[in-house]
Structure formats: C-alpha cells, structure tokens
C-alpha cells in the first residue's frame, strides 16, 4: 500500500477528484492548506497599504491505495492538476505499513 499526498491549486480540486474517480479510486481526504515553493508570494495593495502574501492557498489531497494503482493515480493527478504555470504543486508517495478499518476490523488492502 502507498500513501499519495498531493498539493494542488484549489480551483483544480474538482478536476482532480473526477480524474481519480474515473480510474476507480473512491476514498480521498482533502485539507485546505497554505504554503509556497518556487512560486514564493506576491505583494497586494489593501486600503492603500502594501503587504506581502507569503503563504498562498493550496489544497492537500491524501489517499491510500494499492501498489498496482499508484502509477494510474499519479498520472491522473498530474494530468488534471496541471496548468503549466509555476505553483501547480507536488505529489509525494510513501509506503504504508498497515491500514485498519475501525468499523469492521479489516486490515491491509481490504481496509482501504
């Protein structure tokens, strides 16, 4: 099992969700986040005062999937989240040692 974490632009969330559903993935956790990478921040003017916006709004997606679905999931996220501009985001993949469905006690791939 693998855990996929993706940081994407908020307006791309619906497209990414649909792309993941098309390949058969059902469970996803979405968290609103703020951050920056190479995109840095930008300066805004508010009531005549200039201020720097360091942390930009992002969305963090988390999903745990079987190893055989990892390539399809990465491709679906990459394709649907891409705008071609700086700040499109990142995808991180890590190993998951165990999963347990609390309601039934199922473990491993059956729990996801």
RAGI-V199314 format. One record per run of one state. SS is the DSSP state (@ for helix, = for strand, . for the rest). FROM is the first residue (numbers start at 1). TO is the last residue. If there is no record, write none. Layout:
ss-><SS:SS>
from-><FROM:FROM>
to-><TO:TO>
This chain:
ss-><.:=:.:@:.:=:.:=:.:=:.:=:.:@:.:=:.:=:.:=:@:.>
from-><1:2:9:10:23:29:36:42:47:49:54:56:66:67:82:89:96:100:101:107:108:112>
to-><1:8:9:22:28:35:41:46:48:53:55:65:66:81:88:95:99:100:106:107:111:112>
